[in-house]
């Protein structure tokens, strides 16, 4: 950032790490928290955000659009809680989202960051809160992830805006209009894993680095190689790698894309940095259902 501007700010904190003290060494406890933060970091990147700060227990990020910040918050909650417990302790995240001013200082500061931090501090573990300033800027589809009314049972001192809980399963939300495309799922098969991209899990991360949903064991794959996004127009593979993605859709041959995207409109195979026809490699299979 080169000048003061208004952005959608997201602050995420990992909770539960204090309960690991005494069960693990300080280094082991921090490693468990870092594993959660790495997942949160990947979500920021995959949704087009920019990390502003990272601390031992949390991070802050900015987004040009509130839609992206709210979708990222929903993904973060699910990715952290999906990790297995450590020494019997389930770590979780609490998140605050606000649209406001941010100053291009190092470290950055401003009303947007202050309010987002305040919301995160008042959220419960496993909860994301957004200010009315952020919610009012959501598109109609993204409004699906926020409650229909500001939370009145929660008192957030110093907040001039109503506060909304956001997430994939918020009660009282207005459902998206049903369409044939929205009812579809993209099933992903890799090694012994069987995953789904759908309305509840609209983004899937693929890469060599641990923390991706699909971890590719091949040196030609990038650490964050690609992602699959569910949109109203279907399911898209978005490549962000150095060596490209090789996509073979049944009946259409193989196509290589690099720093680009392709519609996955049928069953097929994906090679991350290598041909999808190489059966000896770590292939990813996909199919519409």
Long-range contacts (C-beta under 8 A, 24 or more apart in sequence): 1-50, 1-62, 1-102, 1-104, 1-108, 2-104, 3-104, 4-101, 4-102, 4-103, 4-104, 4-110, 5-101, 5-102, 6-99, 6-100, 6-101, 6-102, 6-112, 7-62, 7-63, 7-64, 7-99, 7-100, 7-102, 7-112, 8-62, 8-63, 8-64, 8-65, 8-66, 8-68, 8-69, 8-97, 8-98, 8-99, 8-112, 8-134, 8-137, 9-52, 9-60, 9-61, 9-62, 9-63, 9-69, 9-97, 9-98, 9-99, 9-100, 9-102, 9-112, 9-113, 9-115, 9-116, 10-44, 10-49, 10-60, 10-61, 10-62, 10-63, 10-69, 10-72, 10-73, 10-95, 10-96, 10-97, 10-116, 11-58, 11-59, 11-60, 11-95, 11-96, 11-97, 11-113, 11-116, 11-117, 11-119, 11-120, 12-40, 12-58, 12-59, 12-60, 12-61, 12-73, 12-76, 12-93, 12-94, 12-95, 12-120, 13-57, 13-58, 13-93, 13-94, 13-95, 13-120, 13-121, 14-40, 14-57, 14-58, 14-80, 14-91, 14-92, 14-93, 15-91, 15-92, 15-93, 15-94, 15-125, 16-89, 16-90, 16-91, 16-92, 16-125, 17-57, 17-91, 19-89, 20-86, 20-87, 20-89, 23-87, 23-88, 23-89, 24-86, 24-87, 30-56, 32-86, 32-91, 33-57, 33-91, 35-83, 35-211, 36-80, 36-83, 36-91, 36-93, 38-210, 38-211, 39-76, 39-79, 39-80, 39-83, 39-211, 40-76, 40-79, 40-80, 40-93, 42-79, 42-205, 42-211, 42-212, 42-224, 43-72, 43-75, 43-76, 43-79, 43-203, 44-72, 45-224, 46-75, 46-203, 46-205, 46-224, 46-227, 47-71, 47-72, 47-75, 47-203, 52-102, 52-107, 52-108, 52-113, 53-107, 53-108, 58-120, 60-108, 60-113, 60-116, 60-117, 62-102, 62-112, 65-137, 66-97, 66-99, 66-134, 66-135, 66-137, 66-138, 66-142, 67-138, 67-139, 67-141, 67-142, 69-97, 69-134, 70-97, 70-130, 70-134, 70-138, 70-142, 70-145, 70-146, 70-166, 71-142, 71-145, 71-202, 71-203, 73-97, 73-128, 73-130, 73-166, 73-167, 74-128, 74-145, 74-166, 74-167, 74-168, 75-202, 75-203, 76-128, 77-126, 77-127, 77-128, 77-167, 78-168, 78-201, 81-126, 92-125, 92-126, 93-125, 93-126, 93-128, 94-120, 94-121, 94-123, 94-124, 94-125, 94-126, 94-127, 94-128, 95-119, 95-120, 95-123, 95-127, 95-128, 95-129, 96-120, 96-121, 96-122, 96-123, 96-128, 96-129, 96-130, 97-128, 97-129, 97-130, 97-131, 97-134, 97-166, 98-130, 98-131, 98-133, 98-134, 99-131, 99-133, 99-134, 99-137, 100-133, 115-159, 118-156, 118-158, 118-159, 119-156, 119-159, 119-163, 122-154, 122-156, 127-165, 127-167, 128-165, 128-166, 128-167, 129-154, 129-156, 129-163, 129-164, 129-165, 129-166, 130-163, 130-164, 130-165, 130-166, 131-159, 131-161, 131-162, 131-163, 131-164, 132-161, 132-162, 132-163, 132-164, 133-161, 135-164, 135-166, 141-176, 141-232, 143-174, 144-173, 144-174, 144-175, 144-176, 145-170, 145-173, 146-170, 146-173, 147-171, 147-172, 147-173, 148-172, 148-173, 148-174, 168-200, 169-200, 179-232, 181-232, 181-233, 181-234, 182-232, 184-234, 184-235, 184-288, 184-289, 185-288, 185-289, 186-228, 186-230, 186-235, 186-264, 186-286, 186-287, 186-288, 186-289, 187-286, 187-287, 187-288, 187-289, 188-214, 188-228, 188-284, 188-285, 188-286, 189-284, 189-285, 189-286, 189-287, 190-214, 190-282, 190-283, 190-284, 190-285, 191-282, 197-228, 197-229, 197-230, 197-235, 198-230, 199-230, 202-229, 202-230, 203-227, 203-228, 203-229, 203-230, 204-228, 206-270, 206-272, 206-284, 207-241, 207-272, 208-272, 214-284, 216-272, 216-282, 216-284, 217-282, 218-272, 218-273, 218-274, 218-281, 218-282, 220-272, 220-273, 220-274, 221-272, 221-273, 221-282, 222-272, 222-273, 225-272, 225-273, 226-270, 226-272, 228-264, 228-286, 233-263, 234-263, 234-264, 234-265, 235-263, 235-264, 235-265, 235-286, 235-288, 236-261, 236-262, 236-263, 236-264, 237-261, 237-262, 237-264, 237-270, 241-272, 241-273, 242-273, 243-272, 243-273, 243-274, 244-273, 245-270, 245-271, 245-272, 245-273, 246-270, 246-271, 246-272, 246-273, 246-274, 246-275, 246-276, 247-276, 248-276, 248-277, 264-288
